[in-house]
Amino acid sequence: MTLTEMGRRAKDVSRVLNTLGSREKNMGLEEAARALLDSEEEILAGNREDYERAEAGGMGQGLLDRLKLTPARIQSMADGLLKVAALDDPVGEVLSMKLRPNGLQIGQKRVPIGVIGMIYEARPNVTADAFGLCFKSGNAVILKGGSDALQSNKAIAQALRTGLSRAGLPEDSLQLIEDTSRETTRKLMRLNRYIDVLIPRGGAGLIKTVVENSTIPVIETGTGNCHVYVDASADLMMALDIVFNSKTQRIGVCNACESLLVHRKIAEEFLPMLKKRLDEKNVEIRADEDACGIVPEFVPATEEDWGKEYLDYILSLKIVDSVDEAISHINTYNTGHSESIVTSDYFNAQKFLNEVDAAAVYVNASTRFTDGDEFGFGAEIGISTQKLHARGPMGLKELTTTKYIIYGDGQIR
């Protein structure tokens, strides 16, 4: 099937989805969740093929972790669909209604965007998450995953389409592009006659390519050079726990901590404790000259390290003299994703919240919470690091737009 034909089908299906009520959409999600579990054997077989090929090709540990599926992860994908089904349906919500002096009633109503296109890399769970959110919000979706996860994505997409069929709903609500060539990607980015918005989800190279070449409006889901700043007043044991979780709980995710800032007043005490804790996971710490002077085992950092998303057991470290210096450093090198301060100082906490430019800013908590499920969205289609029209984890509401609805009784102008 050509991309143009896929686009036509998606546009036609989007008009059907616009007419569905919450009960029908929820039934489709529930059947899709069951079909995922029923297809566990086929999904795992496809994933094994992808994983072995990626491992033989030298894929890094963090990306391999993203690629790998297990029965527990398939169960989690199914559970995610059920969580989305349980959420309130945003479609049809009337946001406002005002009576004008001429008698017109003018309101705003939430409606689906229409057709969502998504280009993503070796994360097969995204196939289920993107489908669930797009379907519940009344959108058709065209997915293009990376070649590294092709067999996994094919098996997942087939299961989801089977679930839709069982529910008596159009299978083409979800379409997967199986040709992973760059030429097909280029053509997809120009399918603006049929696709209303395009969402890239992956590394910096993918996102940059889509932003620079797409003729379809793009919502950027950015890379994550996330920071934790340990302030002078921080509870040091709390700080160790937050840094350890942010860095090591999963290294191949965009909300993992990649860079650490430590106030000079506590550096002598804190840095040896930090090294001991991160040694549990063999984390390499690339530090500035002052930090290396305190812990000689640290690796000297270069300028490149301050802006690096490692997706590995590596952490950059810089000593700062104030919360202002920390904020300045973060706003210079971050990617607008997630930033955290560990502090007991209310003023510094508020200053950090107000002045750090990022989609999610934390006080005394791990950056790992920037996630659609953790925010109560059921899942996420991505984490937007831009400012229009969505920012942060994107759930159902971010996949809708609005239209004005006007009631009159014969008014003319």
Phi, psi and chi 1 to 4 in degrees:
 res  aa     phi    psi   chi1   chi2   chi3   chi4
   1 MET       -  135.7 -172.2 -169.2  -50.2      -
   2 THR   -76.8  160.8   65.8      -      -      -
   3 LEU   -61.7  -37.2  -76.0 -179.3      -      -
   4 THR   -61.9  -41.7  -61.0      -      -      -
   5 GLU   -66.1  -40.3  178.8   58.1   26.9      -
   6 MET   -61.2  -41.1  -66.9 -179.7   79.4      -
   7 GLY   -63.1  -42.6      -      -      -      -
   8 ARG   -61.0  -45.6  -73.7 -161.5 -164.5  101.5
   9 ARG   -62.2  -42.7  -69.8 -169.7 -179.8 -166.9
  10 ALA   -63.6  -42.3      -      -      -      -
  11 LYS   -63.1  -42.3 -175.9   63.8   75.5  175.2
  12 ASP   -63.5  -44.0  -70.4  -16.2      -      -
  13 VAL   -65.7  -35.8  164.4      -      -      -
  14 SER   -60.3  -31.4   71.5      -      -      -
  15 ARG   -71.6  -32.2  -62.4 -173.6  178.8  105.1
  16 VAL   -70.1  -45.3  175.3      -      -      -
  17 LEU   -60.9  -32.7  -63.5  179.9      -      -
  18 ASN   -62.7  -21.2 -172.9   49.0      -      -
  19 THR   -96.3   -7.8   67.6      -      -      -
  20 LEU   -75.9  144.2  -63.4 -177.8      -      -
  21 GLY   -88.5  172.7      -      -      -      -
  22 SER   -60.5  -39.2  -61.7      -      -      -
  23 ARG   -61.1  -43.4 -177.7  175.1  175.9  -84.7
  24 GLU   -66.6  -42.2  -65.9  164.8  -66.2      -
  25 LYS   -65.7  -41.0  -70.9 -171.8  -77.3 -171.3
  26 ASN   -64.4  -37.8  -69.0  -17.4      -      -
  27 MET   -63.4  -39.6 -177.8  169.3   38.6      -
  28 GLY   -63.0  -41.4      -      -      -      -
  29 LEU   -66.2  -40.7  -69.3  169.0      -      -
  30 GLU   -65.3  -41.1  -70.5  161.0    5.6      -
  31 GLU   -67.9  -36.7  -72.5  -65.5  -18.7      -
  32 ALA   -64.2  -39.7      -      -      -      -
  33 ALA   -62.6  -43.2      -      -      -      -
  34 ARG   -64.0  -40.8  -85.6 -169.0  -80.7  -88.2
  35 ALA   -65.4  -34.5      -      -      -      -
  36 LEU   -59.9  -46.7  -85.0  179.0      -      -
  37 LEU   -67.4  -37.8  -61.4  178.2      -      -
  38 ASP   -64.7  -27.7  -69.0  -15.7      -      -
  39 SER  -100.2   18.2  -57.3      -      -      -
  40 GLU   -54.0  -44.4  178.4 -178.7  -64.0      -
  41 GLU   -61.6  -44.4 -174.0  176.2  -27.1      -
  42 GLU   -67.8  -38.7  -67.9   84.7   -6.4      -
  43 ILE   -65.6  -45.4  -66.0  170.6      -      -
  44 LEU   -65.6  -35.7  -70.0  176.2      -      -
  45 ALA   -64.7  -44.3      -      -      -      -
  46 GLY   -63.8  -40.1      -      -      -      -
  47 ASN   -66.6  -37.7 -175.4 -110.2      -      -
  48 ARG   -60.1  -41.6  -83.7 -166.5  -60.2  -87.5
  49 GLU   -62.0  -45.0 -176.0  177.3  -23.1      -
  50 ASP   -64.1  -44.6  -70.7  -27.6      -      -
  51 TYR   -65.0  -45.0 -169.7   90.6      -      -
  52 GLU   -64.2  -38.8  -71.0  168.9    2.8      -
  53 ARG   -67.9  -41.6 -175.3  173.5   59.9 -108.5
  54 ALA   -66.8  -41.0      -      -      -      -
  55 GLU   -63.7  -43.4 -170.0  173.9   35.4      -
  56 ALA   -65.4  -28.1      -      -      -      -
  57 GLY   -83.7   -0.3      -      -      -      -
  58 GLY    87.2   21.0      -      -      -      -
  59 MET   -59.8  141.2  179.0  179.9  -77.5      -
  60 GLY   -67.1  160.8      -      -      -      -
  61 GLN   -60.9  -41.5 -173.7  176.0    0.5      -
  62 GLY   -63.6  -42.2      -      -      -      -
  63 LEU   -71.6  -34.8  -65.5  178.3      -      -
  64 LEU   -61.6  -38.3  -77.2  171.3      -      -
  65 ASP   -63.3  -39.2  176.9   62.1      -      -
  66 ARG   -64.1  -37.1  -75.1 -177.9  171.2 -175.1
  67 LEU   -74.3  -35.0  174.8   60.6      -      -
  68 LYS   -68.5  134.5 -173.4  175.5  179.6   61.3
  69 LEU  -113.3  147.4  -68.1  176.9      -      -
  70 THR  -134.9  167.2   63.2      -      -      -
  71 PRO   -54.4  -37.1  -29.9   37.0      -      -
  72 ALA   -65.8  -38.7      -      -      -      -
  73 ARG   -72.1  -33.5  -71.5 -172.2  176.7 -179.3
  74 ILE   -67.3  -40.6  -66.2  173.4      -      -
  75 GLN   -60.3  -40.2 -179.4   68.2   56.6      -
  76 SER   -64.4  -38.1  180.0      -      -      -
  77 MET   -63.0  -43.6  -74.4 -166.6  -69.8      -
  78 ALA   -64.3  -43.1      -      -      -      -
  79 ASP   -61.5  -36.6  -69.8  -16.6      -      -
  80 GLY   -61.5  -40.3      -      -      -      -
  81 LEU   -63.9  -39.4  -66.1  178.1      -      -
  82 LEU   -68.4  -35.9  -63.3  179.0      -      -
  83 LYS   -63.8  -41.3  -72.1  178.4 -177.7  177.3
  84 VAL   -63.6  -40.6  171.2      -      -      -
  85 ALA   -59.8  -33.4      -      -      -      -
  86 ALA   -79.6  -11.7      -      -      -      -
  87 LEU   -77.1  155.6  -65.8  173.3      -      -
  88 ASP   -63.3  139.9  -69.0  -22.9      -      -
  89 ASP   -81.4  120.0 -171.4  -16.9      -      -
  90 PRO   -76.5  -19.8   30.0  -35.3      -      -
  91 VAL   -68.7  132.0  176.1      -      -      -
  92 GLY    95.4   -9.1      -      -      -      -
  93 GLU   -64.3  129.2  176.5 -173.3    2.0      -
  94 VAL   -91.5  115.2  176.7      -      -      -
  95 LEU   -81.9  -29.0  -56.9  176.2      -      -
  96 SER  -160.5  158.6   64.8      -      -      -
  97 MET  -154.0  117.3 -175.7   65.6   71.3      -
  98 LYS  -124.9  144.0  -64.5 -178.9  179.8  179.2
  99 LEU   -95.3  120.2 -179.8   64.6      -      -
 100 ARG   -84.4  159.4  -61.4  -69.0  -62.4  150.0
 101 PRO   -57.2  -27.3  -27.2   35.4      -      -
 102 ASN   -84.4    4.6   60.4    7.5      -      -
 103 GLY    94.7  -10.9      -      -      -      -
 104 LEU   -68.5  139.9  -72.9  176.8      -      -
 105 GLN  -103.5  117.0  -65.7 -175.6   69.4      -
 106 ILE  -116.4  122.3  -59.2  178.3      -      -
 107 GLY  -132.9  172.2      -      -      -      -
 108 GLN  -122.4  134.7 -102.9 -171.0  -41.5      -
 109 LYS  -125.0  140.4  179.0 -179.9  178.8 -179.9
 110 ARG   -83.5  131.0 -164.2  177.1  -66.5  -78.6
 111 VAL  -136.1  160.7  -63.2      -      -      -
 112 PRO   -62.8  154.1  -19.5   31.4      -      -
 113 ILE   -69.9  -41.7  -70.1  174.6      -      -
 114 GLY   133.0  -90.1      -      -      -      -
 115 VAL  -122.5  123.4  179.0      -      -      -
 116 ILE  -103.9  131.8  -51.0  -68.3      -      -
 117 GLY  -107.5  142.4      -      -      -      -
 118 MET  -139.4  131.0 -170.7  160.6 -178.1      -
 119 ILE  -116.7  124.5  -56.8  173.0      -      -
 120 TYR  -145.8  165.7   54.3  108.2      -      -
 121 GLU  -101.2 -148.5  -66.9  176.7  -25.8      -
 122 ALA   -77.3   62.7      -      -      -      -
 123 ARG  -133.1   85.0  -63.5 -169.8   64.5  169.7
 124 PRO   -62.7  -24.6   16.4  -28.5      -      -
 125 ASN   -63.5  -23.5   65.3  -64.3      -      -
 126 VAL   -63.1  -30.6  171.4      -      -      -
 127 THR   -57.1  -46.6  -55.7      -      -      -
 128 ALA   -73.0  -43.8      -      -      -      -
 129 ASP   -61.2  -46.7  -71.2   -9.4      -      -
 130 ALA   -63.9  -43.3      -      -      -      -
 131 PHE   -58.8  -49.3  157.0   73.3      -      -
 132 GLY   -59.6  -46.7      -      -      -      -
 133 LEU   -69.2  -42.3  -70.7  167.7      -      -
 134 CYS   -64.2  -42.6  -71.0      -      -      -
 135 PHE   -66.3  -45.1 -173.7   75.4      -      -
 136 LYS   -64.5  -32.0  179.1   68.7  179.7  -98.8
 137 SER   -88.7    8.2   54.3      -      -      -
 138 GLY    82.8   19.1      -      -      -      -
 139 ASN  -107.4  142.8  -61.6  -70.0      -      -
 140 ALA   -79.6  152.2      -      -      -      -
 141 VAL  -135.1  136.9   63.9      -      -      -
 142 ILE  -113.3  120.1  -62.3  175.1      -      -
 143 LEU  -109.7  139.6  -59.5  175.7      -      -
 144 LYS  -132.1  100.7 -175.2 -178.0 -176.3  -59.5
 145 GLY   -85.9  173.8      -      -      -      -
 146 GLY   -80.3  162.5      -      -      -      -
 147 SER   -63.3  -28.5   58.1      -      -      -
 148 ASP   -63.4  -25.9  -68.0  -34.1      -      -
 149 ALA  -117.3   21.7      -      -      -      -
 150 LEU   -60.2  -48.6  178.6   59.0      -      -
 151 GLN   -67.1  -36.8  -59.9  -52.5  -43.1      -
 152 SER   -62.4  -47.8  -52.4      -      -      -
 153 ASN   -64.2  -39.3  -70.1  -25.6      -      -
 154 LYS   -61.3  -43.9  -74.3  168.8   63.8  175.2
 155 ALA   -67.3  -40.6      -      -      -      -
 156 ILE   -67.3  -46.4  -67.4  167.8      -      -
 157 ALA   -61.7  -40.0      -      -      -      -
 158 GLN   -63.5  -40.3 -176.4   54.1   54.9      -
 159 ALA   -63.1  -44.7      -      -      -      -
 160 LEU   -63.7  -41.2  -63.6  170.9      -      -
 161 ARG   -65.7  -36.1  -72.8  170.1   60.9   92.0
 162 THR   -62.2  -42.6  -63.1      -      -      -
 163 GLY   -60.7  -42.4      -      -      -      -
 164 LEU   -62.3  -42.0  -72.0  172.1      -      -
 165 SER   -61.4  -42.3  179.5      -      -      -
 166 ARG   -60.3  -32.3  -70.4  175.7 -175.6  170.5
 167 ALA   -86.3    1.6      -      -      -      -
 168 GLY    73.7   26.8      -      -      -      -
 169 LEU  -115.5  157.4  -64.2  165.3      -      -
 170 PRO   -67.0  124.4   18.9  -29.5      -      -
 171 GLU   -61.3  -31.2  -67.7 -175.7    5.8      -
 172 ASP   -75.0    7.6  -75.6  -20.5      -      -
 173 SER   -59.2  -27.5  -58.2      -      -      -
 174 LEU  -126.6  124.9  161.6   66.1      -      -
 175 GLN  -128.2  136.7  -64.2 -178.2   81.5      -
 176 LEU  -112.4  126.6  176.5   72.4      -      -
 177 ILE   -81.7  119.3  -61.3  171.1      -      -
 178 GLU   -92.5  -15.0  -62.8 -177.5    8.4      -
 179 ASP   -82.1  113.2 -179.4   -8.5      -      -
 180 THR   -97.7   16.6   59.5      -      -      -
 181 SER   -71.0  156.6   67.9      -      -      -
 182 ARG   -65.0  -33.8  -69.1 -174.6  178.3 -178.7
 183 GLU   -63.7  -40.4  176.8   61.4   19.2      -
 184 THR   -66.7  -39.4  -63.2      -      -      -
 185 THR   -60.4  -43.5  -56.7      -      -      -
 186 ARG   -61.0  -42.7 -172.7 -171.2   66.5   80.0
 187 LYS   -66.3  -38.6  -70.4  179.4  179.6  177.1
 188 LEU   -60.6  -39.8  175.1   63.8      -      -
 189 MET   -67.9   -7.5  -69.2 -171.4  -71.9      -
 190 ARG  -115.4   15.2  -74.4  161.4  170.0   71.8
 191 LEU   -89.9   47.6 -150.1   62.4      -      -
 192 ASN   -73.5   -9.3   57.6  -30.2      -      -
 193 ARG   -69.8  -27.0 -179.1  177.0  176.8 -176.9
 194 TYR  -117.5  -31.9  -58.7  106.2      -      -
 195 ILE   -98.2  130.1  -63.2  176.2      -      -
 196 ASP   -87.3  -32.1  -64.3  -68.2      -      -
 197 VAL  -150.7  145.8   67.2      -      -      -
 198 LEU  -119.2  132.4 -169.9   59.6      -      -
 199 ILE  -121.4  111.5  -57.4  173.0      -      -
 200 PRO   -88.3  138.9   30.6  -30.0      -      -
 201 ARG  -137.2  110.2 -177.3  167.6  173.5  179.5
 202 GLY   168.1 -149.7      -      -      -      -
 203 GLY   -75.6  172.9      -      -      -      -
 204 ALA   -60.0  -37.0      -      -      -      -
 205 GLY   -63.7  -44.7      -      -      -      -
 206 LEU   -61.8  -48.4  168.5   66.2      -      -
 207 ILE   -62.7  -43.4  -66.6  165.1      -      -
 208 LYS   -61.3  -42.7 -176.8  173.9 -174.3  -72.0
 209 THR   -61.3  -44.8  -63.2      -      -      -
 210 VAL   -67.2  -45.5  174.1      -      -      -
 211 VAL   -60.4  -38.9  168.8      -      -      -
 212 GLU   -81.9  -19.2  -67.9  179.6   -8.6      -
 213 ASN  -118.1  -12.9  -67.9  -80.4      -      -
 214 SER   -78.2  139.0  176.6      -      -      -
 215 THR   -96.2   -0.2   60.9      -      -      -
 216 ILE   -96.5  141.1  -55.6  167.3      -      -
 217 PRO   -54.3  137.6  -25.6   34.2      -      -
 218 VAL  -116.9  136.9  174.8      -      -      -
 219 ILE  -105.3  116.5  -61.0  177.4      -      -
 220 GLU   -77.3  130.3  -68.4 -176.2   52.3      -
 221 THR  -109.6  110.0   61.6      -      -      -
 222 GLY   -85.7  166.9      -      -      -      -
 223 THR   -71.7  167.7   53.7      -      -      -
 224 GLY  -123.4   86.3      -      -      -      -
 225 ASN   -90.4   83.1 -178.5   26.3      -      -
 226 CYS   -93.2  144.8  -55.7      -      -      -
 227 HIS  -117.8  151.3  -63.1   72.6      -      -
 228 VAL  -121.1  130.0  174.0      -      -      -
 229 TYR  -110.2  121.0  165.1   53.9      -      -
 230 VAL   -96.9  108.4 -177.0      -      -      -
 231 ASP   -77.9  168.0 -166.0   26.7      -      -
 232 ALA   -61.0  -31.0      -      -      -      -
 233 SER   -94.4    9.8   64.5      -      -      -
 234 ALA   -66.6  146.6      -      -      -      -
 235 ASP   -72.9  113.3  178.0  -41.9      -      -
 236 LEU   -66.8  -34.5  -61.2 -170.4      -      -
 237 MET   -68.5  -39.8  -63.6  -50.3  -62.4      -
 238 MET   -61.2  -43.0  177.4 -166.7  -69.0      -
 239 ALA   -60.8  -43.2      -      -      -      -
 240 LEU   -60.1  -43.9  -71.6  175.2      -      -
 241 ASP   -63.3  -42.8  -71.8  -18.6      -      -
 242 ILE   -67.6  -44.5  -72.4  172.6      -      -
 243 VAL   -64.3  -44.4  173.3      -      -      -
 244 PHE   -61.0  -44.6 -173.4   79.7      -      -
 245 ASN   -67.3  -47.2  178.9  -98.3      -      -
 246 SER   -60.9  -36.1  -63.2      -      -      -
 247 LYS   -86.9  -41.1  177.0   68.3 -105.8 -177.4
 248 THR  -111.4  -10.9   71.5      -      -      -
 249 GLN   -61.9  -42.3 -161.2 -112.7  -11.0      -
 250 ARG  -149.8  121.9  -77.3 -169.7   73.3 -175.8
 251 ILE   -85.3  -20.4   58.9  169.6      -      -
 252 GLY   -96.2   24.5      -      -      -      -
 253 VAL  -116.2  156.6  -69.9      -      -      -
 254 CYS   -74.4  -16.0   58.3      -      -      -
 255 ASN   -99.6   13.4   56.4   17.7      -      -
 256 ALA   -75.8  145.1      -      -      -      -
 257 CYS   -70.4  131.7  173.3      -      -      -
 258 GLU  -114.8  -17.3  -56.5  -74.1   18.6      -
 259 SER  -143.7  139.8 -169.2      -      -      -
 260 LEU  -123.0  134.2  177.5   64.6      -      -
 261 LEU  -116.2  135.2  -57.0  173.1      -      -
 262 VAL  -130.1  132.3  177.1      -      -      -
 263 HIS   -67.6  140.6 -163.4  -74.2      -      -
 264 ARG   -59.5  -34.0 -170.5  175.0  -58.4  -82.3
 265 LYS   -62.4  -26.5  -73.7 -177.0  179.2  178.8
 266 ILE  -110.9    0.3   59.2  167.5      -      -
 267 ALA   -61.6  -43.5      -      -      -      -
 268 GLU   -58.8  -38.6  -69.9  -84.1   -3.4      -
 269 GLU   -82.5  -40.1 -179.2 -179.3    2.5      -
 270 PHE   -80.0  -39.4 -178.1   69.1      -      -
 271 LEU   -63.8  -41.0  -65.6 -170.6      -      -
 272 PRO   -63.1  -36.5  -25.6   36.2      -      -
 273 MET   -63.7  -41.3  -61.7  165.5   61.6      -
 274 LEU   -61.6  -47.0  174.6   74.2      -      -
 275 LYS   -59.1  -45.3 -178.1 -177.5 -174.8  -55.0
 276 LYS   -60.5  -42.3 -178.3  178.4  179.3 -178.3
 277 ARG   -68.7  -44.9 -174.4   67.7 -176.8  -85.5
 278 LEU   -75.3  -19.5  -67.8 -176.6      -      -
 279 ASP   -61.4  -22.3  -82.4  -10.0      -      -
 280 GLU   -60.9  -27.1  -65.1  175.5   20.3      -
 281 LYS  -114.8   12.3  -66.1  -74.9 -171.5  176.5
 282 ASN    54.9   43.1  -63.5  -45.9      -      -
 283 VAL   -77.7  128.3  176.6      -      -      -
 284 GLU   -83.4  127.5  176.3 -175.9  -49.3      -
 285 ILE  -107.3  118.4  -61.2  176.1      -      -
 286 ARG  -101.7  107.9  -61.1 -177.8 -178.1  176.6
 287 ALA  -118.8  161.1      -      -      -      -
 288 ASP   -73.8  176.1   66.8    1.8      -      -
 289 GLU   -61.6  -41.2 -175.8  177.4   -8.6      -
 290 ASP   -64.9  -41.0  -70.2  -13.8      -      -
 291 ALA   -68.1  -39.1      -      -      -      -
 292 CYS   -63.9  -28.9  -71.9      -      -      -
 293 GLY   -68.0  -26.6      -      -      -      -
 294 ILE   -85.6  -42.1  -63.5  170.9      -      -
 295 VAL  -125.7   95.5 -178.6      -      -      -
 296 PRO   -61.0  -20.3  -23.0   33.5      -      -
 297 GLU   -73.0  -13.7  -66.7   85.4   -5.5      -
 298 PHE   -63.8  151.4  -70.9  166.2      -      -
 299 VAL   -89.7  131.4  176.0      -      -      -
 300 PRO   -59.8  132.2  -24.6   34.7      -      -
 301 ALA   -84.4  155.9      -      -      -      -
 302 THR  -113.1  170.7   66.1      -      -      -
 303 GLU   -57.1  -35.4  174.3   66.8   23.0      -
 304 GLU   -61.9  -30.5 -177.8 -176.3   -1.8      -
 305 ASP   -64.8  -29.4  -74.9  -55.4      -      -
 306 TRP   -66.4  -27.1  -54.3  135.4      -      -
 307 GLY  -108.4   17.4      -      -      -      -
 308 LYS   -93.3  131.2 -174.9   83.2  168.3  177.4
 309 GLU   -96.5  103.2 -176.5 -173.8   31.8      -
 310 TYR   -76.5  -40.6  -62.1  109.3      -      -
 311 LEU    52.4   43.6  -57.8  175.7      -      -
 312 ASP  -158.6  175.2 -158.6  -12.3      -      -
 313 TYR   -81.2   61.1  -72.4  104.5      -      -
 314 ILE  -136.7  140.2  -55.4  171.6      -      -
 315 LEU  -139.6  131.1 -179.8   71.1      -      -
 316 SER   -88.5  152.3   66.7      -      -      -
 317 LEU  -143.2  131.7  167.3   63.9      -      -
 318 LYS  -137.0  138.3 -178.0  176.9  176.8   62.8
 319 ILE   -89.9  134.6  -67.0  176.5      -      -
 320 VAL  -125.3  161.5  -63.9      -      -      -
 321 ASP   -99.4   -8.3  -69.6  -48.1      -      -
 322 SER  -164.6  166.1   66.0      -      -      -
 323 VAL   -65.2  -32.5   65.1      -      -      -
 324 ASP   -63.7  -41.6  -67.0  -73.4      -      -
 325 GLU   -65.8  -38.2 -174.7 -179.0   -9.0      -
 326 ALA   -62.3  -46.2      -      -      -      -
 327 ILE   -62.7  -42.9  -68.5  168.8      -      -
 328 SER   -61.9  -43.6  176.3      -      -      -
 329 HIS   -62.8  -45.5  180.0   91.1      -      -
 330 ILE   -62.2  -47.1  -71.2  169.2      -      -
 331 ASN   -68.0  -18.9  -73.6  -19.5      -      -
 332 THR   -80.4  -40.4  -60.7      -      -      -
 333 TYR  -111.5  -10.2  -66.6  101.3      -      -
 334 ASN   -78.4  171.3   78.2  -18.4      -      -
 335 THR  -109.0   13.2   52.7      -      -      -
 336 GLY    77.6   22.7      -      -      -      -
 337 HIS   -96.0  -87.5 -162.4  -66.5      -      -
 338 SER  -138.8  132.8  -59.0      -      -      -
 339 GLU  -136.1  145.5  -48.0  -64.6  -17.4      -
 340 SER  -136.2  143.1 -179.6      -      -      -
 341 ILE  -116.4  137.6 -178.4  173.5      -      -
 342 VAL  -109.5  114.9 -173.9      -      -      -
 343 THR  -159.0  157.2 -173.2      -      -      -
 344 SER  -110.2    3.9  -62.6      -      -      -
 345 ASP   -95.5  111.8 -173.9  -47.5      -      -
 346 TYR   -60.1  -43.6  174.7   81.3      -      -
 347 PHE   -60.4  -46.1  174.0   80.2      -      -
 348 ASN   -65.4  -36.6  -76.0   -5.8      -      -
 349 ALA   -61.7  -46.7      -      -      -      -
 350 GLN   -67.1  -39.0  -65.0  -54.1  -52.9      -
 351 LYS   -61.2  -44.1 -174.6  178.0 -176.0   66.0
 352 PHE   -62.0  -47.3 -165.7   86.6      -      -
 353 LEU   -59.3  -40.6  -71.0  172.9      -      -
 354 ASN   -78.9  -32.6  -69.0  -25.8      -      -
 355 GLU  -106.1  -18.1  -63.3 -177.4   18.2      -
 356 VAL   -76.0  130.0  166.5      -      -      -
 357 ASP   -95.1   94.8 -172.9    9.8      -      -
 358 ALA  -156.2  162.4      -      -      -      -
 359 ALA   -69.9  -32.5      -      -      -      -
 360 ALA  -137.7  126.1      -      -      -      -
 361 VAL  -126.3  126.7 -173.4      -      -      -
 362 TYR  -113.5  150.1  -65.7   84.0      -      -
 363 VAL  -118.6  119.6  175.3      -      -      -
 364 ASN    56.7   47.4  -64.7  -28.9      -      -
 365 ALA  -156.7  156.9      -      -      -      -
 366 SER   -71.2  144.5  169.7      -      -      -
 367 THR   -67.0  -14.0   57.9      -      -      -
 368 ARG   -67.9   -7.8  -74.5  -76.8  -69.9  116.8
 369 PHE   -82.3   -6.4  -73.5  102.4      -      -
 370 THR   -74.7   90.8  -53.0      -      -      -
 371 ASP  -161.3  139.1  174.3   83.8      -      -
 372 GLY   -59.2  -42.4      -      -      -      -
 373 ASP   -65.4  -44.5 -169.8   21.9      -      -
 374 GLU   -64.6  -29.1  -66.3  -69.3  -17.5      -
 375 PHE   -85.3    0.5  -82.6   27.6      -      -
 376 GLY    87.1   18.9      -      -      -      -
 377 PHE   -94.3   -1.4  -58.4  159.8      -      -
 378 GLY    85.1  -45.7      -      -      -      -
 379 ALA  -164.7 -172.2      -      -      -      -
 380 GLU  -144.3  150.0   71.0 -167.2   33.3      -
 381 ILE   -92.5   -8.9 -159.8  164.8      -      -
 382 GLY   161.0  172.7      -      -      -      -
 383 ILE  -115.4  109.5  -62.9  171.9      -      -
 384 SER   -78.5  130.2  171.1      -      -      -
 385 THR  -107.4    8.8   54.4      -      -      -
 386 GLN   -96.3 -175.3   64.3 -176.9   45.9      -
 387 LYS  -117.0   -6.9  -60.9  178.6 -178.1  179.7
 388 LEU  -134.8  136.8  -65.1  173.5      -      -
 389 HIS   -92.6   -4.8   81.2  115.6      -      -
 390 ALA  -124.5  152.5      -      -      -      -
 391 ARG  -144.7  134.5 -163.2  178.9 -166.1 -167.3
 392 GLY    87.0 -165.3      -      -      -      -
 393 PRO   -58.5  131.2  -23.8   33.8      -      -
 394 MET  -102.5  117.2  -67.2 -174.8  -69.0      -
 395 GLY  -109.8 -146.7      -      -      -      -
 396 LEU   -64.3  -47.9  -65.7  173.8      -      -
 397 LYS   -62.4  -33.6  -74.1 -172.8  177.6 -179.2
 398 GLU   -71.0  -11.7  -73.6   71.9   28.6      -
 399 LEU  -101.7   18.6  -66.5  175.8      -      -
 400 THR  -122.0  164.9   63.9      -      -      -
 401 THR  -129.2 -170.6 -176.3      -      -      -
 402 THR  -127.9  157.9   60.9      -      -      -
 403 LYS  -136.9  152.5   67.3  178.6  176.3 -176.6
 404 TYR   -82.0  138.0  -77.2   98.1      -      -
 405 ILE  -120.1  130.0   51.9  174.8      -      -
 406 ILE  -127.4  125.9  -58.0   97.6      -      -
 407 TYR  -107.8  130.8  -66.1   92.3      -      -
 408 GLY  -133.4  177.6      -      -      -      -
 409 ASP  -137.2   44.6   55.0    4.3      -      -
 410 GLY   107.7    8.2      -      -      -      -
 411 GLN   -60.3  140.3  -74.5   89.9  -18.8      -
 412 ILE  -132.1  157.0   59.1  173.3      -      -
 413 ARG  -110.6      - -179.3  174.6  178.7 -179.9
